[in-house]
Structure formats: C-alpha cells, structure tokens
C-alpha cells in the first residue's frame, strides 16, 4: 500500500525532451519518500481509498516537481543597496569597486559576521525560495576568501539544509576573486585554496562541487583556475564555473573540455564553445536576474543553445551585488521576457535541467517513479502561468520526500 496518493490533479511531469509533459486529471502516489506511481486517475489500479493510507484531492490544481535553484549565493552579510542607488545614478561597477565596494564590501561584512549571524541572515532568503516551491537549492561560498570564513559559510549552508525541508548542495567558490592581500599573486592564492582551504572543507564534509570563474578581466587567469579544478577532481569533486558573462573568454569550451557540470551566465559564449558544451553534456545555467539588474544589453545565445542541443538550466543567482532575486517564478518570467525562453523551457530550467546542473537528475527534477517525492502544488490554470505573472505566489503546497511541508 502506498503512503500517500494525490488525486484530481493536473501534472507537469517534465519528462521527454521538450514541453511540460502534461497529464490532465492525473494522480501521484508516494511510498518511502519516493514517487511510486504517476499517471491518469482513470488508470489507477483500484479505488483510491484502497491504494494508499492517505488520499488527498487537490481540486484540479497543478503538480510539478519541486523547483531546483541551482545557482545561489544565499549566505552573506551586509547589503549593497547604496551601490544600487549609485548605479542607478550612473556610477559604474568599476568605480564602486575602486572605492572599496563590489564583492570586497560583501567580503568585509561576511568576515565580520558570526556563524549564527550568517545563518539568521540566510534563513529568510531560503524561506522565500521554499515558499515558491524550491525543494533543492545550491549555495556557494566565496565571500570569505580566507580559510576561516569560507569554512564558516559552508557550515552555515550545511546547517540550513539540516534545519529546513530542502536539499542543499554546497559549492566551494573560494576563487570568486583575488583578495587584496594576494594582489598580483593569483598563482599563490590558488595554491593556498588548492592545498589548504579546499582540502579542509572536504575533510569536514562541507563541499559538493568546486566553482570558479573563466571570465574576461577576472583577476585569476584560466591557467591558474585550472590548478584548483584539477585539485578538485583529484579529491572527487565535480566542477562548474561562471563563464563568458562580460566577453568571450573561451570559458564555455574550457569548461566543456574539463567535463564541467555547468557553465553559468554565458552572455558572450561563442558557437564553438556551445558545440563543445553539447558534446560534453555541460549545462548552460542562465541567470536573468543578473542580466536584468546590471542593465546588460547582451543576451545569452539561446537560439544557438537550442540548435546545438545544450541543456538550459535557470536559477535566481541570489546575491547582494548583481542579482538580489528571491523569486524563482520571477526568474522564469525574466528568462522568458529577456532571453525569449518559452514557459516550458523556463520551467524545465528550474526542474530537470537545474537538477542536471547539480548532477542530481537521477533524484529530482521530474515526476517519474523512483525519483524523490519532491513536489510543488500550484493554483494555476496551466503551468505556463508560472512564468506569466510578474509577482504573487501561486504555490499552495510543497511536498518533500513524500511529506507535506507546506
């Protein structure tokens, strides 16, 4: 007998290569925390009350997989609203950084915050994501740039996963930028990360993925970043990176050649790099929040991604400097408006392809028997509405491992 059965539901299974995978008047059963059966209600093998210990009608609402936010920087202290105001007035990011702003402003605030303070600041951000159906979230370090703070950030991320009904994947982003005490010595800094910080994080069980950057103008060149990636792979960690956001640095091809899980941003990625990503199975993680917030006029080459079969994931990229975005549904809407994704592509980006970017496609992201029973319930007439409304929250229920948590 199943543990639970939801009936009178419309289902967006996200199976297949395109579209929503719709099943009208469907049902979903769960047992032992996993999806046990899914299909049309008419095809149930018996009366619902004889099949499950608990049966619930959701009155024609839609069920999707729980959303996967595969790129966030949720753990940080300080806010940069003053920089936002100045940017609106015409100040450039380079000018703000020269004055001590930018990433280093967040680094100073984060270094000064205790573990408890960082957790208290991150908790409501996570709650905002969970309220819109997120059941899996990736959280990066990278606002420490030293041993103590990087590990503190990762411990906070792990604690958020323990204390909330959400799966948290952690990424080590110690190579977010070059700290001032290593100015002009990126090779030395990468050696410090590779030989001291990353092994310490691994020893404490704090990291799932190693992140970095392959960007024009980044203070850590690709050859040095590669040393960190090689160390990560030697430790058994998959890699991913921010790439080609500000110009074509060859990041897409660089990451594909190293078997990266994903290349993120990609506004300036070239066709050869996208072709390499498709061949390697490297996911393109699109981040419309940053594109919008930074007033970027260059859009990722979505048509080329489609043409070459590059899987497109989507994420909030929640961070204090370039994407203070706490709504996955607004991220989907922005992706449709700015990048011209279809609503189905946007939802697939926040489910099946988001899971693929975290190497979790065998666990979450689709409504398929055997996968984790992470579900979101939506009061909409059609799943395309999730990318249609600019505000509001249509999520009326969340299930994790088969248990209602909202």
Secondary structure, 3 states (H helix, E strand, C coil): CEEEEEEEEEEECCCCCCCCCEEEEEEEEEECCEEEEEEEHHHCCCCHHHHEEEEEECCCCEEEECEEECCCCCCCCCCCHHHHHHHHCCCCHHHHHHCCCCHHHHHHHHHHCCHHHHHHHHHHHHHHHHHCCEEEEEEECCCCCCHHHHHHHHHHHHHHHHHCCCEEEEEECCCCCCCHHHCCCHHHHHHHHHHHHHHHHHHCCCCCEECCEECCCCCCCHHHHHHHHHHHHHCCCEEEEEECCCCCCCHHHHHHHCCCCEEEECCCCCHHHHHHHHHHCCEEEECHHHHHHCCCCCCCCHHHHHHHCCCEEECCCCECCCECCCCHHHHHHHHHHHHCCCHHHHHHHCCHHHHHHCCCCCCCCCCCCCCECCEEEECCCCHHHHHCCCCCCCEEEEEECCEECC
